[in-house]
Amino acid sequence: MIAHSPPGELAVLYYDSIAGGRRRNADYLHICDGGPSLAIAVADGEGDHADAAECAQITAQIAAAVASSTGNPVEALRAAKTYVDERNLPVPPGQEGASTATVVAINRYSGISLAWAGDTAVWGVTPSSDVEMLTVPSCPPWATPCNVSQSHGGLWPHSRTVAIERFVRLIVATSGLTAHLLPRDDDERLIALTDRLSKLAGIYQEGGYALAQLLWRAESSRDRGNATVAVIDLLDHYREGK
């Protein structure tokens, strides 16, 4: 586990990544705190090979840098797509890299801006420890490809902005965790999901412990894959409560 306190006293981040049952970890998380916004980009390479891992690394590094400097995660994913397309252009067939990705840009004044392509999910935890899903995990129908390399009909990437004061904690997780938690158009499963996350990573759990609980959930599943999880505690709420 890594704990990171960026400048500006905006948040504390706890994050880690596991290979699970795969021989290679093709997930990549990158944090950039050098601009007006704190940016976290999490990319999930598609496949268990070096090309997927390289694509995820390019995506996360470019997206986090652009989102931190501009505060615009949509432009961040578009910039990452440009680099991924250039990377894939000269490679032989079968060695193209693809990655899903989600970018979170946090700014004390403009709020929490999100952009995503694919199923790397973000949840917000409220001061009362309720959990709200902030991203739509996949594009309907479920077979529709949605990643940094393949845009599709409609808006791409997906995006939304929420007020920072609504949440005390954010949780970001790749499909290695979400595949075992996410609902598929089923309200009852959605309620069960949010209840489970509230117990595992609600505000009554310290951030590092919450991260360990979520990673344990991914590691103990039957079909263990790469899993990357970040728990982001938003500090303004904790200061206001003192």
Salt bridges, closest charged atoms under 4 A:
ASP33 OD2 - HIS4 NE2 3.09
ASP48 OD2 - ARG23 NE 3.96
ASP51 OD1 - ARG87 NH2 2.67
GLU54 OE2 - ARG87 NE 3.08
GLU75 OE2 - ARG78 NH1 2.96
ASP85 OD2 - LYS81 NZ 2.77
GLU132 OE2 - ARG160 NH2 3.93
GLU132 OE1 - ARG166 NH2 2.49
GLU219 OE2 - ARG224 NH1 2.43
ASP233 OD1 - ARG169 NE 2.57
ASP236 OD2 - ARG108 NE 2.89
ASP236 OD1 - ARG239 NH2 2.25
